[in-house]
Amino acid sequence: MCWAVPAKVVAIVSDVVAEVDLGGGTIKKVAIGVDNVKPGDYVMVHAGVIIEKLTKEGVIENLKFIAEEIRRTEEIMGKSEEEARRAADEFFREALKILEG
């Protein structure tokens, strides 16, 4: 299964390519698949293509979803509920720091 991930547009390279910040200092060139993308926009990237523009609130909702999936995966992998919750909470806190940064 492949998921789209939230990112922030940092530069427009050409009419069809943008650079996005995926967090943690990871900058990638991706294809632009939607109209009117500009630096500072929050977007969803899937398979190297911007597929949707998001509001900041939309990014936060996506991060919550990812954190919940991390929690569930940690439990499936044998971690206690507390360990799984801590892993999800840590991801969410760090992701918010990047978003706010």
C-alpha positions as CSV (number, residue, x, y, z in Angstrom):
1,M,0.0,0.0,0.0
2,C,1.3,3.5,-0.8
3,W,0.2,6.6,1.0
4,A,0.4,10.2,0.1
5,V,2.4,12.3,2.4
6,P,2.1,16.0,3.4
7,A,4.8,18.4,2.4
8,K,5.5,22.1,2.0
9,V,6.5,23.6,-1.3
10,V,9.8,25.4,-1.0
11,A,10.4,26.3,-4.7
12,I,9.0,26.0,-8.2
13,V,11.7,24.7,-10.5
14,S,9.7,24.8,-13.7
15,D,6.1,24.7,-14.9
16,V,5.9,21.0,-14.0
17,V,8.5,20.5,-11.2
18,A,8.5,21.8,-7.6
19,E,10.8,21.2,-4.7
20,V,9.0,20.1,-1.5
21,D,10.1,19.8,2.1
22,L,9.0,16.4,3.4
23,G,10.3,17.2,6.9
24,G,13.5,16.4,8.7
25,G,15.5,18.3,6.1
26,T,14.4,16.0,3.3
27,I,13.9,18.1,0.1
28,K,12.7,16.3,-3.0
29,K,11.8,17.4,-6.6
30,V,8.3,16.3,-7.5
31,A,6.0,16.7,-10.5
32,I,3.2,19.3,-10.1
33,G,-0.1,17.6,-10.7
34,V,-2.4,20.5,-9.6
35,D,-3.0,24.1,-10.6
36,N,-1.6,27.2,-8.9
37,V,1.1,25.7,-6.7
38,K,3.4,28.2,-5.1
39,P,6.2,28.3,-2.5
40,G,4.7,28.0,1.0
41,D,1.8,25.9,-0.1
42,Y,1.0,22.7,1.8
43,V,0.5,19.7,-0.5
44,M,0.0,16.0,-0.6
45,V,2.6,14.1,-2.6
46,H,2.0,10.6,-3.9
47,A,4.5,8.6,-6.0
48,G,6.5,11.8,-6.7
49,V,3.5,13.9,-7.8
50,I,1.7,16.7,-6.0
51,I,-1.9,15.4,-6.0
52,E,-3.6,18.0,-3.7
53,K,-3.2,21.3,-2.1
54,L,-4.0,21.4,1.7
55,T,-4.7,24.0,4.3
56,K,-2.4,23.9,7.4
57,E,-5.4,22.3,9.2
58,G,-5.5,19.6,6.5
59,V,-1.9,18.8,7.1
60,I,-2.5,18.4,10.8
61,E,-5.4,16.0,10.2
62,N,-3.2,13.9,7.9
63,L,-0.5,13.9,10.6
64,K,-3.0,12.7,13.1
65,F,-4.0,9.9,10.8
66,I,-0.4,8.8,10.3
67,A,0.3,8.9,14.0
68,E,-2.7,6.7,14.6
69,E,-1.4,4.2,12.0
70,I,2.0,4.3,13.7
71,R,0.3,3.4,17.0
72,R,-1.6,0.6,15.5
73,T,1.4,-0.8,13.7
74,E,3.5,-0.7,16.9
75,E,0.8,-2.7,18.7
76,I,0.6,-5.2,15.9
77,M,4.4,-5.6,16.1
78,G,4.1,-6.5,19.8
79,K,4.7,-3.2,21.6
80,S,2.6,-2.4,24.6
81,E,-0.3,0.1,24.3
82,E,1.9,2.6,26.3
83,E,4.9,2.1,24.0
84,A,2.8,2.4,20.9
85,R,1.1,5.5,22.1
86,R,4.5,7.1,23.0
87,A,5.8,6.3,19.5
88,A,2.8,7.9,17.9
89,D,2.9,10.9,20.2
90,E,6.6,11.4,19.5
91,F,6.0,11.3,15.7
92,F,3.1,13.8,16.0
93,R,5.1,16.2,18.2
94,E,8.1,16.2,15.9
95,A,6.0,16.6,12.8
96,L,4.3,19.6,14.3
97,K,7.6,21.2,15.1
98,I,8.6,20.8,11.5
99,L,5.2,22.2,10.4
100,E,5.5,25.2,12.7
101,G,9.2,25.7,11.8
